[in-house]
Amino acid sequence: MTRIPTGRLLRAETGSDLVLTRTFRAPAEDVWACVTEPDRTARWFGPWEGDAAPGRTIKVQMCFEEGSPWCEMRIDACEPPRRLAVSMTDTAGIWHLELLLSESGGSTELKLVHHLAAEEHLGETGAGWEYYLDMLVASRDGSPRPDFDDYYPAMKPYFDSL
């Protein structure tokens, strides 16, 4: 299946922001549950364990990555059901991410913002986030899980050109 990349690269004060969005016909509280409750995150990203609260660190299992590794994720801000900011540490380094939700007219827009210190691996990173967000969509609507091969390397040129 051909997938169309949606990510945008925006200049920010401290580097660049990779921004991807998805829209759901659901209230913000329901979408928020999909990105914060461990049984629901397990369906599209991976389960997590620990005492989740701002300033605390939880462990997240990356179930859809080779070897299903665990990584640490610090919760930098949590403002239900509108904003979650985290810093995830894995073998690639530290990832600063925000999930922003806005509801209007029975739909909720989820905006994933990856705050980038450098753009050197944008081709891989952008394709990966497109895949994970489409995994979230599939987990919500019951459609088949996407195949990562439809995202990478096919989307790499698009993201490298940003």
C-alpha positions as CSV (number, residue, x, y, z in Angstrom):
1,M,0.0,0.0,0.0
2,T,1.3,3.5,-0.8
3,R,1.4,5.8,2.2
4,I,1.5,9.5,1.8
5,P,3.9,11.3,4.3
6,T,2.2,14.1,6.3
7,G,5.0,15.5,8.5
8,R,6.2,19.1,8.4
9,L,9.4,20.6,9.6
10,L,9.1,23.9,11.4
11,R,12.0,26.0,12.7
12,A,11.9,26.5,16.4
13,E,13.9,28.6,18.9
14,T,16.2,25.7,19.8
15,G,16.4,23.8,16.6
16,S,13.6,22.3,14.5
17,D,10.2,20.6,15.2
18,L,9.0,17.7,13.3
19,V,5.2,17.9,13.4
20,L,2.7,15.2,12.4
21,T,-1.1,15.2,13.0
22,R,-4.0,12.8,12.9
23,T,-7.7,13.5,13.4
24,F,-10.1,11.2,15.2
25,R,-13.9,11.3,15.4
26,A,-13.8,11.0,19.2
27,P,-13.6,13.2,22.2
28,A,-10.2,14.4,23.4
29,E,-10.6,12.3,26.6
30,D,-10.8,9.1,24.6
31,V,-7.8,9.9,22.4
32,W,-5.9,11.0,25.6
33,A,-6.6,7.5,27.0
34,C,-5.1,5.9,23.9
35,V,-1.8,7.8,24.5
36,T,-1.6,7.5,28.3
37,E,-3.2,4.2,29.5
38,P,-0.7,1.3,29.3
39,D,-3.2,-1.3,28.0
40,R,-4.1,1.1,25.2
41,T,-0.5,2.3,24.4
42,A,0.4,-1.4,24.2
43,R,-1.8,-1.7,21.1
44,W,0.1,0.8,19.0
45,F,3.4,1.8,20.7
46,G,4.1,-0.4,23.7
47,P,3.1,-0.9,27.3
48,W,4.6,1.1,30.1
49,E,5.1,0.6,33.8
50,G,5.9,2.8,36.7
51,D,4.4,5.6,38.7
52,A,3.5,8.1,36.0
53,A,3.5,11.8,37.1
54,P,5.2,15.0,36.0
55,G,8.9,14.8,36.9
56,R,8.9,11.0,37.2
57,T,10.4,8.4,34.9
58,I,8.5,5.3,33.6
59,K,9.7,2.4,31.6
60,V,8.2,1.8,28.1
61,Q,8.5,-1.3,26.0
62,M,8.9,-0.6,22.3
63,C,6.9,-3.7,21.2
64,F,7.1,-2.9,17.5
65,E,10.9,-2.4,17.3
66,E,13.4,-5.2,16.8
67,G,13.9,-7.0,20.1
68,S,11.1,-5.1,21.8
69,P,13.5,-3.1,23.9
70,W,12.6,-1.2,27.1
71,C,13.5,2.5,27.4
72,E,13.1,5.2,29.9
73,M,10.6,8.0,29.5
74,R,10.6,11.1,31.7
75,I,7.2,12.9,32.0
76,D,8.1,16.5,31.6
77,A,4.5,17.8,31.6
78,C,1.0,16.3,31.8
79,E,-2.1,18.4,31.3
80,P,-5.0,16.0,30.7
81,P,-6.5,15.8,28.1
82,R,-4.6,18.4,26.2
83,R,-0.8,18.1,26.5
84,L,1.8,15.5,27.3
85,A,5.5,16.3,27.1
86,V,8.1,13.5,27.5
87,S,11.8,12.9,27.1
88,M,12.5,9.4,26.0
89,T,16.0,7.9,26.3
90,D,17.0,4.9,24.1
91,T,20.1,3.7,22.2
92,A,19.6,6.6,19.7
93,G,19.8,9.3,22.5
94,I,17.2,11.5,24.0
95,W,14.0,12.3,22.2
96,H,11.9,15.3,23.3
97,L,8.3,14.8,22.3
98,E,5.0,16.5,22.9
99,L,1.5,15.3,22.2
100,L,-1.0,18.1,21.8
101,L,-4.8,17.4,21.6
102,S,-7.5,19.8,20.5
103,E,-11.2,19.0,20.2
104,S,-13.7,20.7,17.9
105,G,-17.0,19.7,16.4
106,G,-16.9,16.1,17.6
107,S,-13.3,15.5,16.4
108,T,-9.9,15.6,18.1
109,E,-6.7,16.5,16.4
110,L,-3.6,14.9,17.8
111,K,-0.4,16.7,17.0
112,L,2.9,14.9,17.7
113,V,5.8,17.3,17.9
114,H,9.3,15.9,18.0
115,H,11.7,18.7,19.1
116,L,14.9,18.0,17.2
117,A,18.3,19.1,18.3
118,A,19.6,18.0,14.8
119,E,18.1,16.9,11.6
120,E,20.6,14.3,10.5
121,H,18.3,11.2,10.8
122,L,15.1,12.9,9.7
123,G,14.4,10.4,6.9
124,E,14.2,7.5,9.4
125,T,12.6,9.4,12.2
126,G,9.8,10.9,10.1
127,A,8.9,7.6,8.5
128,G,8.9,6.0,12.0
129,W,6.5,8.5,13.5
130,E,4.1,8.2,10.4
131,Y,4.1,4.4,11.1
132,Y,3.4,4.8,14.8
133,L,0.6,7.3,14.3
134,D,-1.0,5.0,11.7
135,M,-0.6,2.2,14.2
136,L,-2.6,4.4,16.7
137,V,-5.3,4.9,14.0
138,A,-5.5,1.2,13.4
139,S,-5.7,0.4,17.1
140,R,-8.7,2.7,17.3
141,D,-10.7,1.9,14.2
142,G,-9.9,-1.9,14.0
143,S,-8.2,-1.7,10.6
144,P,-5.3,-3.9,9.9
145,R,-1.9,-2.9,11.4
146,P,0.2,-1.1,8.8
147,D,3.4,-2.7,7.5
148,F,6.6,-0.7,8.3
149,D,7.9,-1.6,4.8
150,D,5.2,0.8,3.4
151,Y,6.9,3.6,5.4
152,Y,10.6,3.0,5.2
153,P,12.5,3.5,3.0
154,A,9.7,4.8,0.8
155,M,9.2,8.0,2.9
156,K,12.9,8.7,3.6
157,P,13.3,11.0,0.5
158,Y,10.3,13.1,1.5
159,F,11.6,13.6,5.0
160,D,15.2,14.1,3.9
161,S,14.0,16.9,1.6
162,L,12.4,18.8,4.4
